[in-house]
Amino acid sequence: MVRIIVLFVVIVVIAMVVLGVARMIRSFSAPEPVVDSPREILRRRYAAGEIDEDEYLRRMSGLSQEW
């Protein structure tokens, strides 16, 4: 009976180690999320037609100002 319990504990520990290593590998290989600059977001919105030229220029000039 003791052998079965020890074997079970060993299997659980091995499984936890394997899952931990797999999680670490997955986290290292995951690409970093791309964070776009506000200017790039405005360029994309203008190119997609979401905002017009006046809105684009107004917002870009607002980004150029230092507060």
C-alpha positions as CSV (number, residue, x, y, z in Angstrom):
1,M,0.0,0.0,0.0
2,V,2.8,2.4,0.9
3,R,4.5,1.6,-2.5
4,I,1.4,2.6,-4.3
5,I,1.1,5.9,-2.5
6,V,4.8,6.7,-3.1
7,L,4.4,5.8,-6.8
8,F,1.4,8.1,-7.0
9,V,3.3,11.0,-5.4
10,V,6.2,10.4,-7.7
11,I,3.9,10.5,-10.8
12,V,2.2,13.7,-9.5
13,V,5.6,15.4,-9.0
14,I,6.8,14.4,-12.4
15,A,3.6,15.6,-14.0
16,M,3.9,18.9,-12.2
17,V,7.5,19.4,-13.4
18,V,6.6,18.5,-17.0
19,L,3.6,21.0,-17.0
20,G,5.8,23.7,-15.4
21,V,8.5,23.3,-18.0
22,A,5.9,23.3,-20.8
23,R,4.4,26.5,-19.4
24,M,7.8,28.1,-19.2
25,I,8.7,27.2,-22.8
26,R,5.3,28.5,-24.0
27,S,5.8,31.8,-22.2
28,F,9.2,32.3,-23.6
29,S,8.2,31.5,-27.2
30,A,5.0,33.7,-27.1
31,P,5.5,36.9,-29.1
32,E,5.4,40.2,-27.2
33,P,2.2,42.1,-27.9
34,V,2.8,45.0,-30.3
35,V,2.1,48.4,-28.9
36,D,1.6,51.0,-31.6
37,S,2.3,54.6,-31.1
38,P,-0.6,57.1,-31.1
39,R,0.7,58.4,-34.4
40,E,0.7,55.0,-36.0
41,I,-2.9,54.4,-34.8
42,L,-4.0,57.7,-36.3
43,R,-2.3,56.9,-39.6
44,R,-4.1,53.6,-39.7
45,R,-7.5,55.1,-38.9
46,Y,-7.0,57.8,-41.5
47,A,-6.0,55.2,-44.1
48,A,-9.0,53.0,-43.2
49,G,-11.3,56.0,-43.6
50,E,-12.4,56.1,-40.0
51,I,-11.4,59.7,-39.7
52,D,-11.2,62.5,-42.3
53,E,-8.2,64.6,-43.1
54,D,-9.2,67.5,-40.8
55,E,-9.6,65.2,-37.8
56,Y,-6.3,63.5,-38.7
57,L,-4.4,66.8,-38.9
58,R,-6.0,68.2,-35.7
59,R,-5.1,65.1,-33.7
60,M,-1.6,64.9,-35.1
61,S,-1.0,68.5,-34.2
62,G,-2.3,67.7,-30.7
63,L,0.3,64.9,-30.4
64,S,3.1,67.3,-31.6
65,Q,2.4,69.7,-28.7
66,E,4.4,69.1,-25.5
67,W,2.3,69.6,-22.4
